[in-house]
Amino acid sequence: MHSFLNTIVIIILSVVFSSCKKEIDINLPETDSKLVVNSFFTGNSKIKVHLSKSIGILENTIPECNDATVIVMENDIIIDTMYKASGYYYSNKKTAINNKYSLIVSAPNMDTVLCQDLIPEKITLQSCIFTDSVLIDEDGLIINELKLDFQDSAGPDFYEVELEAKNIANNYTILTWFKKNSDPIITSTGLLDYNPKTLIFSDKMFNGKRCSVKVYYAVQRGVGNYRLKISFRSISEPYFRYKEKQYAYQFSLENDIFSGMSEPVQLYSNINGGYGIFAGYSTDEKIITVAGK
C-alpha cells in the first residue's frame, strides 16, 4: 500500500514540476571586443607578446589577433616594431634591467591599447641553506626547508620563489609542492590557501634590510637523487598584483557546489584600453643537489 501511495505522489510531483517549467530567452547586451595583451619580460632578452581578443560571456573560442601593429618604446623613445611568428609577436632588440618598456598596440576595427612596466634590478641570493626532513605532513610527505638570505633595496620591492626538481638519473621533472609554509613574510600575503605554484611576497616587513625567508616544500615519494633549481625573482608591482589575483581565480575554478563556491575574482590588468598583463622581472638562480627518499 505504501509503495502504491509513494508511486502516486511521485507521478503528481512530476506533473506539477513539469507544468511549471518555462524556457526564458536572455538577451545579453553585446560588448565591444578589446585587445588582450599577455607578456612577462626580463632583462637581456627579446620581448615576446601573445595577442588575442576578448569574447562575450557565452562564447568559448578566444580569437587570436594576427593583424596588429605593436610598437615598442624604451624609456619613452620608440625603438622597435614587433614581428609575428608562431602565434606570438617578438621584438628585435634585447631589453635592459632598470629600463621602462611600453607597448602601443593597434589592430583594424579595435581600440588602440597602451601598457608599460619596468624590469626591476636583480636581487642576488647571498645564501641558500637546505635542511632535510624538518616536518612530515598528514599525508606522510617529508617536508624540507630552504632558508633564503638576500639584501633588500630601499623602496617597495616584490619577490617570487619558484622551485623545479629534476631526477639526476633520467632528468624527469619531479612533482613539487609548497607545504606547511609558516614564515610570516609569506603568510602575510594570504595566498597559501590557494595552493599557489610559486610563492610571492613584498618587502613591507623588511624594507631596505637584510632578509632571511624560510620556504618549506615536499616532493613526490620514492624519487632518487634530484637537482633542485631555485628561481628567485625580483618582480614589478603589476607582476605581483596579477599573480595575486590569478592564484585566487584559478583556485575558484576548481571549486564546485560540493566543495563550496568561491566569490568571483576580478583579474588584475595594467593594459590601458584592453585586458591582460605586461610585466617585467629579473631572476637569480641557484641549483642544489638533494638526496631523494
C-alpha positions as CSV (number, residue, x, y, z in Angstrom):
1,M,0.0,0.0,0.0
2,H,2.8,2.4,1.0
3,S,4.6,1.6,-2.3
4,F,1.5,2.4,-4.3
5,L,1.0,5.7,-2.5
6,N,4.6,6.7,-3.0
7,T,4.3,6.0,-6.7
8,I,1.2,8.2,-6.9
9,V,3.0,11.1,-5.1
10,I,6.0,10.9,-7.4
11,I,3.7,11.0,-10.5
12,I,1.8,14.0,-9.2
13,L,5.0,15.9,-8.3
14,S,6.5,15.1,-11.7
15,V,3.4,16.6,-13.4
16,V,3.4,19.7,-11.2
17,F,7.1,20.5,-11.8
18,S,7.0,19.7,-15.5
19,S,4.0,22.0,-15.9
20,C,6.0,24.8,-14.1
21,K,8.9,24.5,-16.5
22,K,9.4,27.6,-18.7
23,E,12.2,28.5,-21.1
24,I,13.4,32.0,-20.8
25,D,15.5,33.7,-23.5
26,I,18.0,36.1,-22.1
27,N,19.1,38.8,-24.4
28,L,22.5,39.8,-23.2
29,P,23.8,43.2,-24.5
30,E,26.7,42.9,-26.9
31,T,30.1,44.1,-25.7
32,D,32.8,45.5,-27.8
33,S,35.8,43.2,-28.2
34,K,39.0,44.5,-26.8
35,L,42.6,43.6,-27.3
36,V,44.2,41.2,-24.7
37,V,47.9,41.6,-24.2
38,N,49.9,38.9,-22.3
39,S,53.7,39.3,-21.7
40,F,56.2,38.7,-18.9
41,F,59.6,40.0,-19.9
42,T,63.1,40.1,-18.4
43,G,66.5,41.7,-18.9
44,N,68.8,40.9,-21.8
45,S,66.1,39.2,-23.8
46,K,63.6,40.0,-26.5
47,I,60.1,40.8,-25.5
48,K,57.5,38.1,-26.5
49,V,53.8,39.0,-26.6
50,H,50.7,37.0,-27.1
51,L,47.7,39.0,-28.5
52,S,44.1,37.9,-28.6
53,K,40.7,39.5,-28.5
54,S,38.2,39.4,-25.6
55,I,34.9,37.4,-26.1
56,G,31.4,37.5,-24.7
57,I,30.3,35.5,-21.7
58,L,28.5,32.9,-23.8
59,E,31.4,32.4,-26.2
60,N,34.1,29.8,-25.7
61,T,36.6,30.3,-28.6
62,I,39.3,33.0,-28.0
63,P,40.3,34.6,-31.3
64,E,44.0,35.4,-31.8
65,C,44.9,38.8,-33.1
66,N,47.1,38.3,-36.2
67,D,47.0,41.7,-37.9
68,A,48.2,44.0,-35.1
69,T,51.0,46.6,-35.2
70,V,53.0,46.5,-32.0
71,I,55.4,49.4,-31.3
72,V,58.0,49.1,-28.6
73,M,59.2,52.0,-26.5
74,E,62.2,52.1,-24.2
75,N,62.2,54.9,-21.6
76,D,59.5,56.7,-23.7
77,I,61.5,56.5,-27.0
78,I,60.3,54.3,-29.9
79,I,62.9,51.6,-30.6
80,D,61.2,48.8,-32.5
81,T,58.2,47.4,-34.2
82,M,57.4,43.7,-33.4
83,Y,57.2,40.9,-35.9
84,K,54.7,38.0,-35.9
85,A,55.9,34.4,-35.8
86,S,54.5,31.1,-34.5
87,G,51.5,32.7,-32.8
88,Y,53.5,35.4,-31.0
89,Y,54.8,38.9,-31.6
90,Y,58.6,39.3,-31.0
91,S,60.8,42.4,-30.6
92,N,64.1,42.6,-32.5
93,K,66.0,44.2,-29.7
94,K,67.0,43.0,-26.2
95,T,65.9,44.6,-23.0
96,A,67.9,46.0,-20.2
97,I,67.4,45.9,-16.4
98,N,66.1,49.1,-14.7
99,N,64.7,50.4,-18.0
100,K,61.0,51.1,-18.6
101,Y,59.3,49.5,-21.6
102,S,56.0,50.4,-23.3
103,L,53.8,48.9,-26.0
104,I,51.4,50.7,-28.3
105,V,49.2,48.0,-29.9
106,S,46.8,48.7,-32.7
107,A,44.6,46.5,-34.9
108,P,41.9,47.1,-37.5
109,N,38.5,47.9,-36.0
110,M,39.9,47.7,-32.5
111,D,40.7,50.4,-29.9
112,T,44.5,51.0,-29.6
113,V,45.8,49.9,-26.2
114,L,48.8,51.1,-24.2
115,C,50.8,49.4,-21.5
116,Q,54.1,49.9,-19.7
117,D,56.3,48.4,-17.0
118,L,60.0,48.2,-15.9
119,I,62.5,45.5,-15.3
120,P,63.5,45.6,-11.6
121,E,67.1,45.3,-10.6
122,K,68.1,41.7,-9.9
123,I,68.5,40.9,-6.2
124,T,71.0,38.1,-5.6
125,L,70.6,35.3,-3.1
126,Q,73.5,35.7,-0.7
127,S,73.0,32.2,0.6
128,C,70.6,29.3,0.3
129,I,70.7,26.8,3.2
130,F,68.9,23.5,2.7
131,T,67.6,21.4,5.7
132,D,66.3,17.9,5.0
133,S,63.2,16.4,6.6
134,V,62.1,19.2,9.0
135,L,58.5,18.0,9.1
136,I,56.1,15.3,7.9
137,D,52.7,16.3,6.8
138,E,49.4,14.5,7.4
139,D,49.8,12.6,4.1
140,G,53.2,11.3,5.1
141,L,55.2,13.6,2.8
142,I,58.6,14.7,4.0
143,I,58.9,18.4,4.1
144,N,62.3,20.2,3.6
145,E,63.3,23.7,4.4
146,L,65.1,26.3,2.3
147,K,66.4,29.4,4.1
148,L,67.0,32.2,1.5
149,D,69.1,35.2,2.5
150,F,69.2,38.4,0.5
151,Q,69.7,42.2,0.9
152,D,66.5,44.2,0.1
153,S,66.9,47.6,-1.5
154,A,65.2,50.8,-0.4
155,G,61.6,51.4,-1.6
156,P,58.8,48.9,-2.3
157,D,60.0,45.7,-3.8
158,F,58.3,42.4,-4.7
159,Y,59.6,38.9,-5.0
160,E,58.7,35.4,-6.3
161,V,60.1,32.0,-5.5
162,E,59.7,29.1,-7.9
163,L,61.1,25.5,-7.4
164,E,61.8,22.9,-10.1
165,A,63.1,19.4,-9.2
166,K,64.6,17.0,-11.8
167,N,65.7,13.5,-11.3
168,I,69.5,13.2,-11.8
169,A,69.3,9.7,-13.4
170,N,66.8,10.5,-16.1
171,N,66.2,14.3,-16.0
172,Y,62.5,13.7,-15.4
173,T,60.6,16.5,-13.7
174,I,59.6,15.6,-10.1
175,L,56.3,16.9,-8.7
176,T,56.9,19.6,-6.1
177,W,54.5,21.3,-3.6
178,F,54.8,24.1,-1.2
179,K,53.8,22.6,2.2
180,K,53.4,23.9,5.8
181,N,54.9,27.3,5.0
182,S,54.6,29.4,8.1
183,D,57.1,32.2,7.7
184,P,55.2,35.5,8.4
185,I,56.7,37.1,5.3
186,I,54.9,34.5,3.1
187,T,51.8,34.0,5.2
188,S,51.1,37.8,5.2
189,T,50.0,37.6,1.5
190,G,47.0,35.4,2.4
191,L,47.6,33.2,-0.7
192,L,48.7,29.9,0.8
193,D,45.1,28.6,0.9
194,Y,45.0,28.8,-2.9
195,N,47.8,26.2,-3.4
196,P,50.0,28.5,-5.4
197,K,52.6,27.2,-7.8
198,T,55.0,29.9,-6.8
199,L,55.4,32.0,-3.7
200,I,55.1,35.8,-4.0
201,F,55.7,38.4,-1.3
202,S,56.6,42.0,-0.7
203,D,59.2,43.7,1.4
204,K,56.7,45.6,3.6
205,M,58.1,43.7,6.7
206,F,61.8,44.2,5.9
207,N,62.1,47.2,3.6
208,G,65.8,48.1,2.9
209,K,67.1,45.4,5.3
210,R,68.8,42.0,5.0
211,C,66.2,39.3,5.0
212,S,66.0,35.6,5.7
213,V,62.8,33.9,4.4
214,K,62.1,30.2,5.1
215,V,60.4,28.2,2.4
216,Y,59.0,24.7,3.1
217,Y,58.4,22.2,0.2
218,A,57.8,18.5,-0.5
219,V,58.4,16.3,-3.5
220,Q,56.7,13.1,-4.6
221,R,57.6,9.9,-2.8
222,G,60.2,7.4,-4.0
223,V,62.3,9.7,-6.1
224,G,66.0,9.3,-6.4
225,N,68.6,12.0,-6.1
226,Y,67.5,15.2,-7.7
227,R,68.6,18.7,-8.7
228,L,66.5,21.5,-7.2
229,K,66.5,24.8,-9.2
230,I,65.6,27.8,-7.1
231,S,64.4,30.7,-9.1
232,F,64.4,33.9,-7.0
233,R,62.8,36.7,-8.9
234,S,62.6,40.4,-8.4
235,I,59.2,41.3,-9.9
236,S,57.4,44.5,-10.6
237,E,54.3,45.6,-8.8
238,P,52.0,44.8,-11.7
239,Y,53.5,41.3,-11.9
240,F,52.8,40.9,-8.2
241,R,49.2,42.2,-8.4
242,Y,48.5,40.0,-11.4
243,K,49.8,36.8,-9.8
244,E,48.0,37.7,-6.6
245,K,44.6,37.7,-8.3
246,Q,45.5,34.9,-10.8
247,Y,46.0,32.3,-8.0
248,A,42.7,33.2,-6.3
249,Y,41.0,33.0,-9.7
250,Q,42.5,29.6,-10.6
251,F,41.5,28.3,-7.2
252,S,37.9,29.4,-7.7
253,L,37.7,27.5,-10.9
254,E,38.5,24.3,-9.1
255,N,35.6,24.7,-6.6
256,D,32.1,23.4,-7.2
257,I,28.8,23.2,-5.4
258,F,30.0,20.3,-3.2
259,S,33.3,21.9,-2.0
260,G,31.8,25.3,-1.7
261,M,31.6,28.1,-4.3
262,S,34.1,30.9,-4.2
263,E,33.4,34.6,-4.6
264,P,34.0,35.9,-8.2
265,V,37.6,37.1,-8.7
266,Q,38.4,40.1,-10.9
267,L,41.8,39.6,-12.5
268,Y,44.3,42.4,-12.4
269,S,45.3,44.2,-15.6
270,N,47.7,47.0,-16.4
271,I,46.6,47.2,-20.1
272,N,45.1,50.7,-20.7
273,G,42.1,50.2,-23.1
274,G,42.2,46.4,-23.0
275,Y,42.9,43.4,-20.9
276,G,45.9,41.2,-19.8
277,I,49.3,41.9,-18.3
278,F,52.6,43.4,-19.4
279,A,55.1,42.9,-16.6
280,G,58.9,42.8,-16.0
281,Y,61.1,40.7,-13.7
282,S,64.7,39.7,-13.0
283,T,65.9,36.3,-11.9
284,D,68.7,34.9,-9.8
285,E,69.0,31.1,-9.9
286,K,70.7,28.6,-7.6
287,I,70.8,24.8,-8.1
288,I,71.4,22.3,-5.3
289,T,71.6,18.5,-5.3
290,V,69.3,16.7,-2.9
291,A,69.4,13.0,-1.8
292,G,66.0,11.5,-2.6
293,K,64.0,9.5,-0.1
